[in-house]
């Protein structure tokens, strides 16, 4: 597993994790001591696309595609 970045809240991290899952990317999120949430990706070959997706998520976390991914992941 490789760290691709951090998000500021559990809600954001879980929503982004669901987004990755809906796109077929295995990931995990975990709390850090500083209050942020680490986002991890399991497969090396998915690091680049997942990192790009995280950058896109950070620029517009309210985009409907992220909310829809939570439903799809469920």
mmCIF file as gemmi writes it, N, C-alpha and C atoms, coordinates in Angstrom:
data_model
loop_
_atom_site.group_PDB
_atom_site.id
_atom_site.type_symbol
_atom_site.label_atom_id
_atom_site.label_alt_id
_atom_site.label_comp_id
_atom_site.label_asym_id
_atom_site.label_entity_id
_atom_site.label_seq_id
_atom_site.pdbx_PDB_ins_code
_atom_site.Cartn_x
_atom_site.Cartn_y
_atom_site.Cartn_z
_atom_site.occupancy
_atom_site.B_iso_or_equiv
_atom_site.pdbx_formal_charge
_atom_site.auth_seq_id
_atom_site.auth_asym_id
_atom_site.pdbx_PDB_model_num
ATOM 1 N N . UNK Axp A 1 ? 0.838 -1.174 0 1 0 ? 1 A 1
ATOM 2 C CA . UNK Axp A 1 ? 0 0 0 1 0 ? 1 A 1
ATOM 3 C C . UNK Axp A 1 ? 0.888 1.243 0 1 0 ? 1 A 1
ATOM 4 N N . UNK Axp A 2 ? 0.433 2.255 -0.75 1 0 ? 2 A 1
ATOM 5 C CA . UNK Axp A 2 ? 1.196 3.501 -0.832 1 0 ? 2 A 1
ATOM 6 C C . UNK Axp A 2 ? 0.302 4.691 -0.502 1 0 ? 2 A 1
ATOM 7 N N . UNK Axp A 3 ? 0.85 5.616 0.246 1 0 ? 3 A 1
ATOM 8 C CA . UNK Axp A 3 ? 0.159 6.838 0.616 1 0 ? 3 A 1
ATOM 9 C C . UNK Axp A 3 ? 0.094 7.768 -0.591 1 0 ? 3 A 1
ATOM 10 N N . UNK Axp A 4 ? -1.118 8.259 -0.894 1 0 ? 4 A 1
ATOM 11 C CA . UNK Axp A 4 ? -1.229 9.218 -2.003 1 0 ? 4 A 1
ATOM 12 C C . UNK Axp A 4 ? -1.545 10.626 -1.517 1 0 ? 4 A 1
ATOM 13 N N . UNK Axp A 5 ? -1.908 10.78 -0.251 1 0 ? 5 A 1
ATOM 14 C CA . UNK Axp A 5 ? -2.176 12.114 0.265 1 0 ? 5 A 1
ATOM 15 C C . UNK Axp A 5 ? -3.048 12.089 1.498 1 0 ? 5 A 1
ATOM 16 N N . UNK Axp A 6 ? -3.437 13.278 1.914 1 0 ? 6 A 1
ATOM 17 C CA . UNK Axp A 6 ? -4.251 13.442 3.116 1 0 ? 6 A 1
ATOM 18 C C . UNK Axp A 6 ? -5.473 14.305 2.821 1 0 ? 6 A 1
ATOM 19 N N . UNK Axp A 7 ? -6.517 14.049 3.573 1 0 ? 7 A 1
ATOM 20 C CA . UNK Axp A 7 ? -7.709 14.893 3.553 1 0 ? 7 A 1
ATOM 21 C C . UNK Axp A 7 ? -7.984 15.331 4.985 1 0 ? 7 A 1
ATOM 22 N N . UNK Axp A 8 ? -8.749 16.391 5.129 1 0 ? 8 A 1
ATOM 23 C CA . UNK Axp A 8 ? -8.911 17.009 6.445 1 0 ? 8 A 1
ATOM 24 C C . UNK Axp A 8 ? -9.956 16.387 7.348 1 0 ? 8 A 1
ATOM 25 N N . UNK Axp A 9 ? -10.86 15.589 6.796 1 0 ? 9 A 1
ATOM 26 C CA . UNK Axp A 9 ? -11.907 15.027 7.648 1 0 ? 9 A 1
ATOM 27 C C . UNK Axp A 9 ? -12.203 13.581 7.26 1 0 ? 9 A 1
ATOM 28 N N . UNK Axp A 10 ? -12.762 12.872 8.212 1 0 ? 10 A 1
ATOM 29 C CA . UNK Axp A 10 ? -13.144 11.488 7.945 1 0 ? 10 A 1
ATOM 30 C C . UNK Axp A 10 ? -14.198 11.426 6.853 1 0 ? 10 A 1
ATOM 31 N N . UNK Axp A 11 ? -15.151 12.348 6.884 1 0 ? 11 A 1
ATOM 32 C CA . UNK Axp A 11 ? -16.215 12.357 5.874 1 0 ? 11 A 1
ATOM 33 C C . UNK Axp A 11 ? -15.634 12.493 4.468 1 0 ? 11 A 1
ATOM 34 N N . UNK Axp A 12 ? -14.699 13.411 4.286 1 0 ? 12 A 1
ATOM 35 C CA . UNK Axp A 12 ? -14.051 13.583 2.982 1 0 ? 12 A 1
ATOM 36 C C . UNK Axp A 12 ? -13.284 12.33 2.581 1 0 ? 12 A 1
ATOM 37 N N . UNK Axp A 13 ? -12.533 11.786 3.522 1 0 ? 13 A 1
ATOM 38 C CA . UNK Axp A 13 ? -11.712 10.612 3.228 1 0 ? 13 A 1
ATOM 39 C C . UNK Axp A 13 ? -12.576 9.416 2.849 1 0 ? 13 A 1
ATOM 40 N N . UNK Axp A 14 ? -13.659 9.2 3.567 1 0 ? 14 A 1
ATOM 41 C CA . UNK Axp A 14 ? -14.549 8.072 3.251 1 0 ? 14 A 1
ATOM 42 C C . UNK Axp A 14 ? -15.227 8.282 1.902 1 0 ? 14 A 1
ATOM 43 N N . UNK Axp A 15 ? -15.659 9.501 1.623 1 0 ? 15 A 1
ATOM 44 C CA . UNK Axp A 15 ? -16.305 9.786 0.335 1 0 ? 15 A 1
ATOM 45 C C . UNK Axp A 15 ? -15.325 9.562 -0.81 1 0 ? 15 A 1
ATOM 46 N N . UNK Axp A 16 ? -14.081 10.019 -0.64 1 0 ? 16 A 1
ATOM 47 C CA . UNK Axp A 16 ? -13.087 9.819 -1.686 1 0 ? 16 A 1
ATOM 48 C C . UNK Axp A 16 ? -12.739 8.337 -1.826 1 0 ? 16 A 1
ATOM 49 N N . UNK Axp A 17 ? -12.651 7.63 -0.713 1 0 ? 17 A 1
ATOM 50 C CA . UNK Axp A 17 ? -12.416 6.186 -0.754 1 0 ? 17 A 1
ATOM 51 C C . UNK Axp A 17 ? -13.514 5.465 -1.511 1 0 ? 17 A 1
ATOM 52 N N . UNK Axp A 18 ? -14.754 5.878 -1.304 1 0 ? 18 A 1
ATOM 53 C CA . UNK Axp A 18 ? -15.882 5.294 -2.044 1 0 ? 18 A 1
ATOM 54 C C . UNK Axp A 18 ? -15.767 5.596 -3.534 1 0 ? 18 A 1
ATOM 55 N N . UNK Axp A 19 ? -15.322 6.799 -3.84 1 0 ? 19 A 1
ATOM 56 C CA . UNK Axp A 19 ? -15.124 7.181 -5.239 1 0 ? 19 A 1
ATOM 57 C C . UNK Axp A 19 ? -14.085 6.275 -5.893 1 0 ? 19 A 1
ATOM 58 N N . UNK Axp A 20 ? -12.971 6.054 -5.218 1 0 ? 20 A 1
ATOM 59 C CA . UNK Axp A 20 ? -11.943 5.165 -5.752 1 0 ? 20 A 1
ATOM 60 C C . UNK Axp A 20 ? -12.49 3.749 -5.919 1 0 ? 20 A 1
ATOM 61 N N . UNK Axp A 21 ? -13.204 3.27 -4.924 1 0 ? 21 A 1
ATOM 62 C CA . UNK Axp A 21 ? -13.779 1.922 -4.98 1 0 ? 21 A 1
ATOM 63 C C . UNK Axp A 21 ? -14.709 1.782 -6.192 1 0 ? 21 A 1
ATOM 64 N N . UNK Axp A 22 ? -15.547 2.791 -6.417 1 0 ? 22 A 1
ATOM 65 C CA . UNK Axp A 22 ? -16.485 2.757 -7.541 1 0 ? 22 A 1
ATOM 66 C C . UNK Axp A 22 ? -15.741 2.74 -8.877 1 0 ? 22 A 1
ATOM 67 N N . UNK Axp A 23 ? -14.495 3.178 -8.884 1 0 ? 23 A 1
ATOM 68 C CA . UNK Axp A 23 ? -13.673 3.175 -10.104 1 0 ? 23 A 1
ATOM 69 C C . UNK Axp A 23 ? -12.727 1.986 -10.16 1 0 ? 23 A 1
ATOM 70 N N . UNK Axp A 24 ? -12.92 1.045 -9.239 1 0 ? 24 A 1
ATOM 71 C CA . UNK Axp A 24 ? -12.135 -0.183 -9.261 1 0 ? 24 A 1
ATOM 72 C C . UNK Axp A 24 ? -10.749 -0.071 -8.651 1 0 ? 24 A 1
ATOM 73 N N . UNK Axp A 25 ? -10.539 0.945 -7.83 1 0 ? 25 A 1
ATOM 74 C CA . UNK Axp A 25 ? -9.243 1.143 -7.186 1 0 ? 25 A 1
ATOM 75 C C . UNK Axp A 25 ? -9.371 0.811 -5.701 1 0 ? 25 A 1
ATOM 76 N N . UNK Axp A 26 ? -8.65 -0.228 -5.271 1 0 ? 26 A 1
ATOM 77 C CA . UNK Axp A 26 ? -8.657 -0.596 -3.856 1 0 ? 26 A 1
ATOM 78 C C . UNK Axp A 26 ? -7.855 0.42 -3.067 1 0 ? 26 A 1
ATOM 79 N N . UNK Axp A 27 ? -8.446 0.875 -1.976 1 0 ? 27 A 1
ATOM 80 C CA . UNK Axp A 27 ? -7.785 1.888 -1.167 1 0 ? 27 A 1
ATOM 81 C C . UNK Axp A 27 ? -8.179 1.714 0.29 1 0 ? 27 A 1
ATOM 82 N N . UNK Axp A 28 ? -7.569 2.511 1.119 1 0 ? 28 A 1
ATOM 83 C CA . UNK Axp A 28 ? -7.907 2.545 2.53 1 0 ? 28 A 1
ATOM 84 C C . UNK Axp A 28 ? -7.681 3.947 3.055 1 0 ? 28 A 1
ATOM 85 N N . UNK Axp A 29 ? -8.367 4.279 4.125 1 0 ? 29 A 1
ATOM 86 C CA . UNK Axp A 29 ? -8.177 5.565 4.784 1 0 ? 29 A 1
ATOM 87 C C . UNK Axp A 29 ? -7.963 5.307 6.265 1 0 ? 29 A 1
ATOM 88 N N . UNK Axp A 30 ? -7.136 6.132 6.873 1 0 ? 30 A 1
ATOM 89 C CA . UNK Axp A 30 ? -6.929 5.989 8.31 1 0 ? 30 A 1
ATOM 90 C C . UNK Axp A 30 ? -6.588 7.334 8.933 1 0 ? 30 A 1
ATOM 91 N N . UNK Axp A 31 ? -6.992 7.465 10.189 1 0 ? 31 A 1
ATOM 92 C CA . UNK Axp A 31 ? -6.756 8.703 10.924 1 0 ? 31 A 1
ATOM 93 C C . UNK Axp A 31 ? -5.272 8.841 11.249 1 0 ? 31 A 1
ATOM 94 N N . UNK Axp A 32 ? -4.797 10.062 11.171 1 0 ? 32 A 1
ATOM 95 C CA . UNK Axp A 32 ? -3.427 10.393 11.555 1 0 ? 32 A 1
ATOM 96 C C . UNK Axp A 32 ? -3.475 11.112 12.903 1 0 ? 32 A 1
ATOM 97 N N . UNK Axp A 33 ? -2.371 11.176 13.576 1 0 ? 33 A 1
ATOM 98 C CA . UNK Axp A 33 ? -2.309 11.829 14.888 1 0 ? 33 A 1
ATOM 99 C C . UNK Axp A 33 ? -2.619 13.315 14.834 1 0 ? 33 A 1
ATOM 100 N N . UNK Axp A 34 ? -2.362 13.927 13.695 1 0 ? 34 A 1
ATOM 101 C CA . UNK Axp A 34 ? -2.591 15.374 13.577 1 0 ? 34 A 1
ATOM 102 C C . UNK Axp A 34 ? -4.031 15.728 13.208 1 0 ? 34 A 1
ATOM 103 N N . UNK Axp A 35 ? -4.906 14.715 13.123 1 0 ? 35 A 1
ATOM 104 C CA . UNK Axp A 35 ? -6.309 14.957 12.823 1 0 ? 35 A 1
ATOM 105 C C . UNK Axp A 35 ? -6.673 14.808 11.356 1 0 ? 35 A 1
ATOM 106 N N . UNK Axp A 36 ? -5.676 14.739 10.492 1 0 ? 36 A 1
ATOM 107 C CA . UNK Axp A 36 ? -5.957 14.529 9.072 1 0 ? 36 A 1
ATOM 108 C C . UNK Axp A 36 ? -6.188 13.045 8.813 1 0 ? 36 A 1
ATOM 109 N N . UNK Axp A 37 ? -6.632 12.738 7.603 1 0 ? 37 A 1
ATOM 110 C CA . UNK Axp A 37 ? -6.893 11.361 7.197 1 0 ? 37 A 1
ATOM 111 C C . UNK Axp A 37 ? -6.011 10.988 6.028 1 0 ? 37 A 1
ATOM 112 N N . UNK Axp A 38 ? -5.27 9.912 6.176 1 0 ? 38 A 1
ATOM 113 C CA . UNK Axp A 38 ? -4.381 9.425 5.128 1 0 ? 38 A 1
ATOM 114 C C . UNK Axp A 38 ? -5.171 8.579 4.145 1 0 ? 38 A 1
ATOM 115 N N . UNK Axp A 39 ? -4.871 8.728 2.866 1 0 ? 39 A 1
ATOM 116 C CA . UNK Axp A 39 ? -5.499 7.936 1.807 1 0 ? 39 A 1
ATOM 117 C C . UNK Axp A 39 ? -4.418 7.044 1.198 1 0 ? 39 A 1
ATOM 118 N N . UNK Axp A 40 ? -4.666 5.743 1.228 1 0 ? 40 A 1
ATOM 119 C CA . UNK Axp A 40 ? -3.719 4.741 0.747 1 0 ? 40 A 1
ATOM 120 C C . UNK Axp A 40 ? -4.299 4.004 -0.449 1 0 ? 40 A 1
ATOM 121 N N . UNK Axp A 41 ? -3.442 3.644 -1.395 1 0 ? 41 A 1
ATOM 122 C CA . UNK Axp A 41 ? -3.849 2.856 -2.562 1 0 ? 41 A 1
ATOM 123 C C . UNK Axp A 41 ? -3.068 1.545 -2.524 1 0 ? 41 A 1
ATOM 124 N N . UNK Axp A 42 ? -3.755 0.45 -2.791 1 0 ? 42 A 1
ATOM 125 C CA . UNK Axp A 42 ? -3.154 -0.88 -2.685 1 0 ? 42 A 1
ATOM 126 C C . UNK Axp A 42 ? -2.21 -1.213 -3.839 1 0 ? 42 A 1
ATOM 127 N N . UNK Axp A 43 ? -2.6 -0.957 -5.063 1 0 ? 43 A 1
ATOM 128 C CA . UNK Axp A 43 ? -1.837 -1.414 -6.232 1 0 ? 43 A 1
ATOM 129 C C . UNK Axp A 43 ? -0.937 -0.312 -6.785 1 0 ? 43 A 1
ATOM 130 N N . UNK Axp A 44 ? 0.318 -0.65 -6.994 1 0 ? 44 A 1
ATOM 131 C CA . UNK Axp A 44 ? 1.294 0.293 -7.534 1 0 ? 44 A 1
ATOM 132 C C . UNK Axp A 44 ? 0.85 0.9 -8.868 1 0 ? 44 A 1
ATOM 133 N N . UNK Axp A 45 ? 0.263 0.081 -9.731 1 0 ? 45 A 1
ATOM 134 C CA . UNK Axp A 45 ? -0.121 0.568 -11.057 1 0 ? 45 A 1
ATOM 135 C C . UNK Axp A 45 ? -1.303 1.538 -11.023 1 0 ? 45 A 1
ATOM 136 N N . UNK Axp A 46 ? -1.93 1.695 -9.859 1 0 ? 46 A 1
ATOM 137 C CA . UNK Axp A 46 ? -3.052 2.619 -9.734 1 0 ? 46 A 1
ATOM 138 C C . UNK Axp A 46 ? -2.674 3.905 -9.005 1 0 ? 46 A 1
ATOM 139 N N . UNK Axp A 47 ? -1.407 4.036 -8.634 1 0 ? 47 A 1
ATOM 140 C CA . UNK Axp A 47 ? -0.965 5.227 -7.907 1 0 ? 47 A 1
ATOM 141 C C . UNK Axp A 47 ? -1.166 6.513 -8.709 1 0 ? 47 A 1
ATOM 142 N N . UNK Axp A 48 ? -0.718 6.522 -9.926 1 0 ? 48 A 1
ATOM 143 C CA . UNK Axp A 48 ? -0.809 7.74 -10.735 1 0 ? 48 A 1
ATOM 144 C C . UNK Axp A 48 ? -2.257 8.183 -10.959 1 0 ? 48 A 1
ATOM 145 N N . UNK Axp A 49 ? -3.143 7.275 -11.431 1 0 ? 49 A 1
ATOM 146 C CA . UNK Axp A 49 ? -4.523 7.739 -11.623 1 0 ? 49 A 1
ATOM 147 C C . UNK Axp A 49 ? -5.199 8.141 -10.311 1 0 ? 49 A 1
ATOM 148 N N . UNK Axp A 50 ? -4.922 7.427 -9.235 1 0 ? 50 A 1
ATOM 149 C CA . UNK Axp A 50 ? -5.544 7.758 -7.949 1 0 ? 50 A 1
ATOM 150 C C . UNK Axp A 50 ? -5.042 9.103 -7.43 1 0 ? 50 A 1
ATOM 151 N N . UNK Axp A 51 ? -3.763 9.388 -7.618 1 0 ? 51 A 1
ATOM 152 C CA . UNK Axp A 51 ? -3.205 10.671 -7.2 1 0 ? 51 A 1
ATOM 153 C C . UNK Axp A 51 ? -3.839 11.811 -7.989 1 0 ? 51 A 1
ATOM 154 N N . UNK Axp A 52 ? -4.04 11.607 -9.286 1 0 ? 52 A 1
ATOM 155 C CA . UNK Axp A 52 ? -4.709 12.611 -10.112 1 0 ? 52 A 1
ATOM 156 C C . UNK Axp A 52 ? -6.152 12.812 -9.656 1 0 ? 52 A 1
ATOM 157 N N . UNK Axp A 53 ? -6.829 11.726 -9.347 1 0 ? 53 A 1
ATOM 158 C CA . UNK Axp A 53 ? -8.217 11.817 -8.87 1 0 ? 53 A 1
ATOM 159 C C . UNK Axp A 53 ? -8.287 12.57 -7.545 1 0 ? 53 A 1
ATOM 160 N N . UNK Axp A 54 ? -7.295 12.364 -6.678 1 0 ? 54 A 1
ATOM 161 C CA . UNK Axp A 54 ? -7.27 13.086 -5.402 1 0 ? 54 A 1
ATOM 162 C C . UNK Axp A 54 ? -7.101 14.581 -5.641 1 0 ? 54 A 1
ATOM 163 N N . UNK Axp A 55 ? -6.25 14.959 -6.569 1 0 ? 55 A 1
ATOM 164 C CA . UNK Axp A 55 ? -6.069 16.379 -6.897 1 0 ? 55 A 1
ATOM 165 C C . UNK Axp A 55 ? -7.378 16.977 -7.409 1 0 ? 55 A 1
ATOM 166 N N . UNK Axp A 56 ? -8.081 16.242 -8.25 1 0 ? 56 A 1
ATOM 167 C CA . UNK Axp A 56 ? -9.367 16.708 -8.774 1 0 ? 56 A 1
ATOM 168 C C . UNK Axp A 56 ? -10.397 16.824 -7.653 1 0 ? 56 A 1
ATOM 169 N N . UNK Axp A 57 ? -10.396 15.846 -6.752 1 0 ? 57 A 1
ATOM 170 C CA . UNK Axp A 57 ? -11.327 15.873 -5.623 1 0 ? 57 A 1
ATOM 171 C C . UNK Axp A 57 ? -11.067 17.109 -4.754 1 0 ? 57 A 1
ATOM 172 N N . UNK Axp A 58 ? -9.818 17.366 -4.466 1 0 ? 58 A 1
ATOM 173 C CA . UNK Axp A 58 ? -9.477 18.526 -3.629 1 0 ? 58 A 1
ATOM 174 C C . UNK Axp A 58 ? -9.939 19.831 -4.259 1 0 ? 58 A 1
ATOM 175 N N . UNK Axp A 59 ? -9.911 19.918 -5.58 1 0 ? 59 A 1
ATOM 176 C CA . UNK Axp A 59 ? -10.302 21.164 -6.241 1 0 ? 59 A 1
ATOM 177 C C . UNK Axp A 59 ? -11.815 21.364 -6.276 1 0 ? 59 A 1
ATOM 178 N N . UNK Axp A 60 ? -12.589 20.275 -6.139 1 0 ? 60 A 1
ATOM 179 C CA . UNK Axp A 60 ? -14.05 20.397 -6.18 1 0 ? 60 A 1
ATOM 180 C C . UNK Axp A 60 ? -14.716 19.224 -5.455 1 0 ? 60 A 1
ATOM 181 N N . UNK Axp A 61 ? -14.578 19.155 -4.116 1 0 ? 61 A 1
ATOM 182 C CA . UNK Axp A 61 ? -15.132 18.011 -3.385 1 0 ? 61 A 1
ATOM 183 C C . UNK Axp A 61 ? -16.665 17.943 -3.406 1 0 ? 61 A 1
ATOM 184 N N . UNK Axp A 62 ? -17.323 19.02 -3.758 1 0 ? 62 A 1
ATOM 185 C CA . UNK Axp A 62 ? -18.785 19.037 -3.801 1 0 ? 62 A 1
ATOM 186 C C . UNK Axp A 62 ? -19.372 18.533 -5.109 1 0 ? 62 A 1
ATOM 187 N N . UNK Axp A 63 ? -18.524 18.157 -6.056 1 0 ? 63 A 1
ATOM 188 C CA . UNK Axp A 63 ? -18.995 17.666 -7.354 1 0 ? 63 A 1
ATOM 189 C C . UNK Axp A 63 ? -19.921 16.467 -7.16 1 0 ? 63 A 1
ATOM 190 N N . UNK Axp A 64 ? -20.978 16.419 -7.925 1 0 ? 64 A 1
ATOM 191 C CA . UNK Axp A 64 ? -21.987 15.36 -7.784 1 0 ? 64 A 1
ATOM 192 C C . UNK Axp A 64 ? -21.421 13.966 -8.03 1 0 ? 64 A 1
ATOM 193 N N . UNK Axp A 65 ? -20.359 13.847 -8.816 1 0 ? 65 A 1
ATOM 194 C CA . UNK Axp A 65 ? -19.812 12.511 -9.091 1 0 ? 65 A 1
ATOM 195 C C . UNK Axp A 65 ? -19.272 11.859 -7.823 1 0 ? 65 A 1
ATOM 196 N N . UNK Axp A 66 ? -18.857 12.662 -6.844 1 0 ? 66 A 1
ATOM 197 C CA . UNK Axp A 66 ? -18.367 12.091 -5.593 1 0 ? 66 A 1
ATOM 198 C C . UNK Axp A 66 ? -19.53 11.626 -4.719 1 0 ? 66 A 1
ATOM 199 N N . UNK Axp A 67 ? -20.594 12.391 -4.69 1 0 ? 67 A 1
ATOM 200 C CA . UNK Axp A 67 ? -21.784 11.961 -3.949 1 0 ? 67 A 1
ATOM 201 C C . UNK Axp A 67 ? -22.387 10.703 -4.559 1 0 ? 67 A 1
ATOM 202 N N . UNK Axp A 68 ? -22.404 10.641 -5.878 1 0 ? 68 A 1
ATOM 203 C CA . UNK Axp A 68 ? -22.931 9.461 -6.568 1 0 ? 68 A 1
ATOM 204 C C . UNK Axp A 68 ? -22.084 8.231 -6.297 1 0 ? 68 A 1
ATOM 205 N N . UNK Axp A 69 ? -20.794 8.405 -6.128 1 0 ? 69 A 1
ATOM 206 C CA . UNK Axp A 69 ? -19.893 7.277 -5.861 1 0 ? 69 A 1
ATOM 207 C C . UNK Axp A 69 ? -20.17 6.663 -4.51 1 0 ? 69 A 1
ATOM 208 N N . UNK Axp A 70 ? -20.58 7.475 -3.536 1 0 ? 70 A 1
ATOM 209 C CA . UNK Axp A 70 ? -20.92 6.947 -2.211 1 0 ? 70 A 1
ATOM 210 C C . UNK Axp A 70 ? -22.079 5.979 -2.337 1 0 ? 70 A 1
ATOM 211 N N . UNK Axp A 71 ? -23.077 6.339 -3.125 1 0 ? 71 A 1
ATOM 212 C CA . UNK Axp A 71 ? -24.23 5.461 -3.37 1 0 ? 71 A 1
ATOM 213 C C . UNK Axp A 71 ? -23.804 4.21 -4.127 1 0 ? 71 A 1
ATOM 214 N N . UNK Axp A 72 ? -22.991 4.377 -5.141 1 0 ? 72 A 1
ATOM 215 C CA . UNK Axp A 72 ? -22.535 3.227 -5.948 1 0 ? 72 A 1
ATOM 216 C C . UNK Axp A 72 ? -21.703 2.275 -5.124 1 0 ? 72 A 1
ATOM 217 N N . UNK Axp A 73 ? -20.882 2.788 -4.243 1 0 ? 73 A 1
ATOM 218 C CA . UNK Axp A 73 ? -20.015 1.937 -3.42 1 0 ? 73 A 1
ATOM 219 C C . UNK Axp A 73 ? -20.817 1.125 -2.412 1 0 ? 73 A 1
ATOM 220 N N . UNK Axp A 74 ? -21.925 1.694 -1.959 1 0 ? 74 A 1
ATOM 221 C CA . UNK Axp A 74 ? -22.765 0.984 -0.99 1 0 ? 74 A 1
ATOM 222 C C . UNK Axp A 74 ? -23.364 -0.234 -1.626 1 0 ? 74 A 1
